[in-house]
């Protein structure tokens, strides 16, 4: 019996087809990909929140 799972992936400078291709090359059957949020600007580098002055 197959198990359906949902995951959220956060990526920097990647396009949806690139993500789909990488998952398929890893042997993962992709049923759908939905872009939930897109933020233009500074990329996250260290994972720490910015200090407010």
C-alpha positions as MATLAB code, in Angstrom:
seq = 'XXXXXXXXXXXXXXXXXXXXXXXXXXXXXXXXXXXXXXXXXXXXXXXXXXXXX';
ca = [
       0.000    0.000    0.000;
       1.401    3.412   -0.988;
       1.557    6.192    1.565;
       0.873    9.767    0.474;
       2.996   12.399    2.232;
       3.034   16.200    2.069;
       6.233   18.191    2.564;
       7.118   21.862    2.412;
      10.477   22.741    0.864;
      12.182   26.126    1.237;
      14.764   26.855   -1.444;
      16.905   29.793   -2.498;
      17.355   30.636   -6.180;
      15.556   27.517   -7.426;
      12.753   27.254   -9.921;
       9.828   24.885   -9.568;
      10.932   22.647  -12.499;
      14.398   22.322  -10.905;
      12.863   21.092   -7.639;
      10.599   18.637   -9.479;
      13.485   17.275  -11.566;
      15.718   16.814   -8.513;
      13.008   14.917   -6.639;
      12.247   12.693   -9.619;
      15.966   11.947  -10.128;
      16.056   10.854   -6.474;
      13.305    8.343   -7.240;
      10.520   10.343   -5.583;
       7.173   10.262   -7.387;
       5.961   13.882   -7.427;
       2.164   14.200   -7.546;
       2.055   18.000   -7.421;
       4.066   21.062   -6.446;
       2.394   24.265   -5.310;
       4.263   27.541   -4.837;
       2.936   28.932   -1.570;
       5.077   32.018   -1.034;
       7.764   33.882   -2.957;
       9.876   36.580   -1.359;
      12.113   38.789   -3.459;
      15.181   40.291   -1.871;
      17.789   39.254    0.654;
      18.306   35.511    0.979;
      18.532   33.832    4.362;
      22.153   33.068    5.126;
      22.594   32.103    8.762;
      19.042   31.372    9.910;
      19.243   34.012   12.667;
      16.625   36.759   12.859;
      17.780   40.283   12.045;
      18.342   42.622   14.979;
      15.865   45.486   15.186;
      17.438   48.826   16.136;
];
